[in-house]
């Protein structure tokens, strides 16, 4: 089965050194959503948290050598599915970002761990447990 996804927007940021994970990031930037989806953004509010699903578009292609890796935060070799490595069989990332403002099709957020130009696949509201 082949799955094809079209980005709904891109990440825009001028941060030069992107933190490795959203849980340790205070980096800010914009989620620029395609104008055709602007009506879908209406209820997004300042202070809200969003799940942002994105494509690791600059990661190397996955190969068997990446099935067991040594994460930056560990001295053990572990399976890729127990990490947040961007080198994955399906290069999909997930971050939880704080909405700082919304202006038309631009959502200004904090907590970025994505590069400038990263394709956004979907956004969903995050609720705290």
N, CA, C and O of each residue as an XYZ file, in Angstrom:
516
protein
N       0.851     -1.177      0.000
C       0.000      0.000      0.000
C       0.892      1.234      0.000
O       1.873      1.301      0.741
N       0.559      2.170     -0.802
C       1.278      3.447     -0.874
C       0.384      4.524     -0.272
O      -0.806      4.589     -0.578
N       0.951      5.362      0.578
C       0.208      6.463      1.185
C       0.829      7.761      0.697
O       2.047      7.933      0.754
N       0.002      8.666      0.222
C       0.482      9.963     -0.239
C      -0.143     11.049      0.626
O      -1.357     11.075      0.827
N       0.696     11.940      1.132
C       0.230     13.049      1.955
C       0.670     14.355      1.317
O       1.781     14.456      0.796
N      -0.197     15.347      1.359
C       0.136     16.675      0.878
C       0.231     17.611      2.072
O      -0.679     17.639      2.901
N       1.313     18.378      2.180
C       1.446     19.312      3.295
C       0.297     20.325      3.316
O      -0.217     20.727      2.272
N      -0.091     20.726      4.531
C      -1.111     21.770      4.687
C      -0.456     23.127      4.910
O      -1.140     24.151      4.946
N       0.874     23.138      5.059
C       1.598     24.380      5.285
C       3.058     24.089      5.544
O       3.530     22.967      5.364
N       3.774     25.137      5.976
C       5.197     24.986      6.292
C       5.530     25.740      7.568
O       4.786     26.618      8.006
N       6.658     25.380      8.150
C       7.195     26.070      9.316
C       8.091     27.204      8.829
O       8.869     27.034      7.891
N       7.972     28.355      9.474
C       8.855     29.480      9.187
C       9.492     29.926     10.503
O       8.792     30.270     11.456
N      10.814     29.917     10.545
C      11.526     30.372     11.736
C      12.892     30.894     11.333
O      13.480     30.433     10.355
N      13.394     31.857     12.094
C      14.751     32.357     11.847
C      15.720     31.850     12.913
O      16.862     32.305     12.982
N      15.270     30.915     13.740
C      16.128     30.320     14.753
C      17.189     29.479     14.045
O      16.868     28.617     13.227
N      18.450     29.737     14.368
C      19.539     29.036     13.689
C      19.827     27.668     14.293
O      20.108     26.719     13.561
N      19.761     27.553     15.617
C      20.016     26.262     16.255
C      18.709     25.766     16.865
O      18.283     26.236     17.921
N      18.087     24.820     16.191
C      16.808     24.282     16.628
C      17.050     23.250     17.730
O      17.869     22.347     17.558
N      16.344     23.373     18.865
C      16.478     22.374     19.930
C      16.085     20.986     19.429
O      15.318     20.855     18.476
N      16.615     19.958     20.077
C      16.414     18.586     19.629
C      15.001     18.062     19.873
O      14.597     17.075     19.258
N      14.244     18.705     20.761
C      12.904     18.197     21.084
C      12.049     19.329     21.632
O      12.563     20.236     22.287
N      10.750     19.282     21.370
C       9.852     20.355     21.796
C       9.801     20.508     23.308
O       9.503     21.597     23.798
N      10.081     19.454     24.061
C      10.010     19.546     25.524
C      11.102     20.416     26.112
O      10.991     20.853     27.257
N      12.162     20.679     25.346
C      13.266     21.512     25.834
C      13.413     22.782     25.007
O      14.433     23.465     25.098
N      12.419     23.100     24.213
C      12.518     24.233     23.289
C      11.692     25.432     23.745
O      10.562     25.292     24.213
N      12.286     26.611     23.594
C      11.552     27.866     23.742
C      11.604     28.641     22.417
O      11.223     29.809     22.348
N      12.086     27.959     21.369
C      12.194     28.589     20.044
C      10.812     28.949     19.514
O       9.849     28.199     19.676
N      10.737     30.118     18.876
C       9.470     30.588     18.318
C       9.539     30.607     16.800
O      10.610     30.688     16.198
N       8.370     30.530     16.213
C       8.264     30.608     14.762
C       6.802     30.575     14.363
O       5.908     30.686     15.201
N       6.579     30.421     13.079
C       5.221     30.455     12.536
C       4.885     29.164     11.811
O       5.718     28.572     11.124
N       3.642     28.747     11.984
C       3.072     27.696     11.160
C       2.267     28.427     10.099
O       1.226     29.010     10.400
N       2.733     28.400      8.879
C       2.042     29.103      7.799
C       1.200     28.073      7.066
O       1.717     27.223      6.340
N      -0.089     28.164      7.267
C      -1.025     27.189      6.723
C      -1.550     27.699      5.378
O      -1.834     28.886      5.218
N      -1.672     26.782      4.421
C      -2.184     27.153      3.098
C      -3.538     27.853      3.234
O      -4.384     27.439      4.026
N      -3.728     28.900      2.464
C      -4.964     29.697      2.537
C      -6.220     28.861      2.339
O      -7.270     29.212      2.877
N      -6.149     27.788      1.600
C      -7.335     26.962      1.368
C      -7.840     26.298      2.650
O      -8.953     25.773      2.672
N      -7.039     26.314      3.717
C      -7.448     25.703      4.985
C      -7.738     26.731      6.071
O      -7.921     26.358      7.230
N      -7.784     27.998      5.732
C      -7.913     29.058      6.741
C      -9.168     28.909      7.608
O      -9.124     29.201      8.803
N     -10.274     28.462      7.029
C     -11.507     28.283      7.822
C     -11.341     27.226      8.900
O     -12.041     27.260      9.912
N     -10.425     26.287      8.696
C     -10.172     25.245      9.675
C      -9.389     25.724     10.882
O      -9.232     24.989     11.857
N      -8.895     26.956     10.821
C      -8.092     27.508     11.923
C      -8.907     28.380     12.876
O      -8.391     28.818     13.904
N     -10.154     28.634     12.550
C     -10.955     29.637     13.250
C     -10.968     29.544     14.770
O     -10.870     30.566     15.447
N     -11.086     28.351     15.311
C     -11.227     28.222     16.769
C      -9.895     28.080     17.501
O      -9.894     27.918     18.722
N      -8.791     28.132     16.818
C      -7.498     28.046     17.484
C      -7.267     29.347     18.253
O      -7.425     30.443     17.714
N      -6.890     29.199     19.526
C      -6.791     30.339     20.440
C      -5.378     30.497     21.004
O      -4.639     29.522     21.140
N      -5.015     31.736     21.329
C      -3.773     32.025     22.041
C      -3.771     31.245     23.355
O      -4.786     31.198     24.050
N      -2.637     30.635     23.695
C      -2.515     29.860     24.914
C      -2.804     28.382     24.723
O      -2.414     27.554     25.546
N      -3.476     28.057     23.652
C      -3.801     26.666     23.357
C      -2.519     25.920     22.977
O      -1.543     26.526     22.535
N      -2.538     24.608     23.154
C      -1.439     23.768     22.707
C      -1.920     22.929     21.528
O      -3.056     22.456     21.503
N      -1.028     22.754     20.554
C      -1.374     22.015     19.346
C      -0.405     20.863     19.117
O       0.804     21.008     19.297
N      -0.950     19.720     18.719
C      -0.113     18.668     18.150
C       0.176     19.089     16.721
O      -0.743     19.422     15.973
N       1.425     19.079     16.339
C       1.807     19.389     14.961
C       2.511     18.159     14.408
O       3.545     17.729     14.918
N       1.930     17.609     13.360
C       2.487     16.430     12.702
C       3.200     16.929     11.449
O       2.627     17.665     10.646
N       4.453     16.520     11.295
C       5.257     17.083     10.221
C       6.149     16.022      9.579
O       6.293     14.910     10.088
N       6.738     16.395      8.460
C       7.625     15.506      7.711
C       9.079     15.883      7.975
O       9.450     17.047      7.828
N       9.906     14.914      8.362
C      11.343     15.138      8.525
C      11.968     15.194      7.126
O      12.605     14.238      6.683
N      11.782     16.296      6.457
C      12.147     16.405      5.045
C      13.650     16.460      4.778
O      14.069     16.302      3.632
N      14.459     16.678      5.789
C      15.906     16.753      5.588
C      16.641     15.567      6.196
O      17.871     15.550      6.225
N      15.905     14.582      6.677
C      16.538     13.408      7.269
C      17.041     12.468      6.184
O      16.459     12.376      5.103
N      18.140     11.768      6.492
C      18.603     10.748      5.539
C      17.541      9.664      5.357
O      16.721      9.425      6.244
N      17.569      9.026      4.216
C      16.633      7.932      3.967
C      16.915      6.803      4.951
O      18.071      6.498      5.243
N      15.858      6.190      5.455
C      15.995      5.101      6.413
C      16.578      3.871      5.729
O      16.241      3.554      4.588
N      17.454      3.190      6.450
C      17.988      1.908      5.999
C      18.192      1.042      7.238
O      18.149      1.562      8.353
N      18.410     -0.255      7.080
C      18.524     -1.154      8.242
C      19.571     -0.725      9.274
O      19.451     -1.075     10.448
N      20.582      0.017      8.859
C      21.606      0.446      9.817
C      21.035      1.366     10.904
O      21.663      1.540     11.949
N      19.854      1.956     10.675
C      19.248      2.873     11.647
C      18.221      2.201     12.556
O      17.585      2.878     13.363
N      18.048      0.893     12.444
C      17.045      0.209     13.261
C      17.459      0.189     14.739
O      16.598      0.198     15.619
N      18.762      0.161     15.015
C      19.298      0.260     16.374
C      20.247      1.441     16.378
O      21.180      1.493     15.577
N      20.016      2.393     17.277
C      20.813      3.622     17.295
C      21.171      4.021     18.717
O      20.600      3.513     19.682
N      22.118      4.931     18.830
C      22.484      5.496     20.128
C      21.975      6.930     20.172
O      22.555      7.811     19.537
N      20.891      7.175     20.918
C      20.359      8.532     21.029
C      21.363      9.493     21.662
O      22.238      9.071     22.418
N      21.236     10.771     21.358
C      22.115     11.798     21.927
C      22.034     11.849     23.443
O      23.004     12.224     24.102
N      20.900     11.481     23.999
C      20.684     11.619     25.440
C      20.947     10.329     26.218
O      20.595     10.237     27.394
N      21.565      9.329     25.571
C      21.783      8.046     26.222
C      23.129      7.472     25.802
O      23.699      7.863     24.783
N      23.624      6.540     26.606
C      24.845      5.852     26.207
C      24.550      4.413     25.782
O      25.471      3.626     25.566
N      23.277      4.076     25.665
C      22.849      2.743     25.253
C      22.393      2.750     23.802
O      21.890      3.759     23.308
N      22.566      1.642     23.131
C      22.017      1.454     21.789
C      20.617      0.884     21.954
O      20.417     -0.100     22.665
N      19.647      1.513     21.289
C      18.239      1.139     21.438
C      17.573      1.075     20.065
O      18.135      1.521     19.065
N      16.380      0.518     20.038
C      15.601      0.453     18.805
C      15.058      1.820     18.433
O      14.692      2.608     19.305
N      15.005      2.100     17.146
C      14.568      3.413     16.654
C      13.180      3.795     17.173
O      12.908      4.976     17.393
N      12.300      2.808     17.371
C      10.939      3.134     17.807
C      10.853      3.495     19.288
O       9.785      3.872     19.771
N      11.960      3.385     20.005
C      11.981      3.844     21.394
C      12.706      5.184     21.504
O      13.133      5.579     22.589
N      12.843      5.884     20.366
C      13.519      7.174     20.333
C      12.683      8.191     19.560
O      11.644      7.870     18.982
N      13.172      9.420     19.573
C      12.577     10.485     18.774
C      13.448     10.803     17.568
O      13.370     11.904     17.022
N      14.266      9.865     17.152
C      15.157     10.078     16.016
C      14.381     10.512     14.777
O      13.310      9.974     14.496
N      14.912     11.475     14.038
C      14.255     11.878     12.787
C      14.500     10.888     11.647
O      13.865     10.986     10.597
N      15.410      9.943     11.845
C      15.691      8.944     10.812
C      14.842      7.720     11.122
O      15.186      6.900     11.973
N      13.715      7.615     10.404
C      12.698      6.616     10.696
C      12.200      5.993      9.396
O      12.376      6.578      8.327
N      11.572      4.800      9.471
C      11.010      4.207      8.254
C      10.011      5.141      7.559
O       9.998      5.238      6.332
N       9.195      5.812      8.328
C       8.299      6.847      7.824
C       8.701      8.132      8.544
O       8.433      8.273      9.737
N       9.330      9.058      7.851
C       9.909     10.241      8.505
C       8.864     11.268      8.943
O       8.770     12.371      8.405
N       8.086     10.854      9.943
C       7.010     11.693     10.463
C       7.369     12.112     11.879
O       7.777     11.284     12.694
N       7.216     13.400     12.172
C       7.470     13.917     13.505
C       6.199     14.426     14.148
O       5.209     14.704     13.472
N       6.240     14.544     15.472
C       5.115     15.055     16.248
C       5.672     15.952     17.342
O       6.558     15.553     18.097
N       5.146     17.159     17.417
C       5.530     18.100     18.470
C       4.271     18.682     19.087
O       3.211     18.717     18.461
N       4.406     19.136     20.324
C       3.302     19.854     20.979
C       3.786     21.280     21.188
O       4.755     21.520     21.908
N       3.100     22.224     20.551
C       3.528     23.612     20.553
C       2.483     24.507     21.210
O       1.288     24.215     21.175
N       2.950     25.600     21.807
C       2.073     26.585     22.436
C       1.738     27.685     21.433
O       2.631     28.246     20.797
N       0.466     27.987     21.296
C       0.021     29.048     20.398
C       0.219     30.393     21.090
O      -0.315     30.628     22.174
N       0.991     31.271     20.453
C       1.208     32.616     20.977
C       0.253     33.619     20.341
O      -0.154     34.587     20.983
N      -0.103     33.388     19.080
C      -1.083     34.238     18.402
C      -1.507     33.570     17.106
O      -0.831     32.682     16.586
N      -2.641     34.023     16.603
C      -3.150     33.551     15.310
C      -3.541     34.773     14.509
O      -4.288     35.624     14.993
N      -3.047     34.869     13.297
C      -3.371     35.982     12.409
C      -3.612     35.410     11.019
O      -2.675     35.025     10.320
N      -4.877     35.361     10.631
C      -5.277     34.767      9.350
C      -4.772     33.330      9.267
O      -5.221     32.478     10.034
N      -3.847     33.045      8.349
C      -3.364     31.678      8.156
C      -2.026     31.408      8.844
O      -1.376     30.402      8.560
N      -1.610     32.303      9.750
C      -0.320     32.171     10.424
C      -0.545     31.947     11.921
O      -1.173     32.761     12.598
N      -0.027     30.839     12.415
C      -0.089     30.530     13.844
C       1.318     30.723     14.401
O       2.234     29.981     14.048
N       1.491     31.717     15.270
C       2.798     31.965     15.891
C       2.884     31.071     17.120
O       1.996     31.095     17.973
N       3.958     30.276     17.213
C       4.069     29.257     18.248
C       5.405     29.314     18.976
O       6.367     29.924     18.509
N       5.434     28.659     20.136
C       6.657     28.482     20.921
C       6.841     26.987     21.150
O       5.881     26.236     21.322
N       8.129     26.577     21.147
C       8.451     25.175     21.392
C       8.927     24.455     20.144
O       8.993     23.226     20.114
N       9.261     25.223     19.110
C       9.654     24.609     17.837
C      10.873     23.704     17.979
O      11.853     24.044     18.642
N      10.783     22.557     17.345
C      11.927     21.668     17.162
C      11.991     21.232     15.703
O      12.454     20.138     15.379
N      11.509     22.125     14.827
C      11.447     21.868     13.392
C      12.250     22.919     12.653
O      12.328     24.069     13.083
N      12.837     22.527     11.557
C      13.621     23.441     10.743
C      12.735     24.372      9.929
O      11.576     24.060      9.656
N      13.282     25.506      9.547
C      12.601     26.414      8.632
C      12.283     25.655      7.343
O      13.150     24.983      6.786
N      11.057     25.762      6.876
C      10.649     25.085      5.648
C      10.090     23.695      5.845
O       9.709     23.042      4.873
N      10.031     23.219      7.097
C       9.496     21.884      7.358
C       8.039     21.795      6.910
O       7.234     22.653      7.271
N       7.687     20.768      6.129
C       6.295     20.586      5.713
C       5.416     20.130      6.885
O       5.758     19.190      7.602
N       4.293     20.808      7.063
C       3.317     20.458      8.104
C       2.276     19.551      7.464
O       1.699     19.890      6.432
N       2.038     18.397      8.080
C       1.070     17.443      7.547
C      -0.309     17.606      8.174
O      -1.325     17.402      7.509
N      -0.347     17.976      9.454
C      -1.635     18.130     10.134
C      -1.416     18.834     11.464
O      -0.309     18.824     12.002
N      -2.458     19.439     11.989
C      -2.451     19.991     13.341
C      -3.729     19.549     14.023
O      -4.779     19.421     13.392
N      -3.625     19.317     15.329
C      -4.766     18.892     16.127
C      -4.657     19.556     17.496
O      -3.551     19.863     17.940
N      -5.770     19.781     18.167
C      -5.698     20.357     19.509
C      -5.117     19.353     20.496
O      -5.429     18.163     20.449
N      -4.275     19.847     21.383
C      -3.721     19.013     22.449
C      -4.417     19.390     23.744
O      -4.557     20.571     24.061
N      -4.838     18.419     24.467
C      -5.465     18.693     25.757
C      -4.582     18.130     26.837
O      -4.043     17.031     26.699
N      -4.428     18.872     27.912
C      -3.622     18.395     29.018
C      -4.381     17.291     29.741
O      -5.603     17.352     29.874
N      -3.642     16.272     30.211
C      -4.326     15.163     30.926
C      -4.940     15.613     32.224
O      -5.543     14.808     32.934
